[in-house]
């Protein structure tokens, strides 16, 4: 299995623009049957991501969960010492 790192330069550097771009990447990852782990800075950001993923895209949602909550989903949001159970895609 090869390892790869991608870096993106975004035209806007604000948090909301970065998180919405991350949602687009998560959507594409799910289309390719990949799992995603998002490391949030704190619980406030994890909860914001939770709300954002429930409304992205506009006509749907991206299946996700906060690490430690059930049920499990392809997109995991963790904070602190929480770590992913897979080695697919990390933010």
Helices and strands as residue ranges (DSSP letters): H 15-31, E 36-39, H 43-54, E 64-66, E 75-78, E 89-90
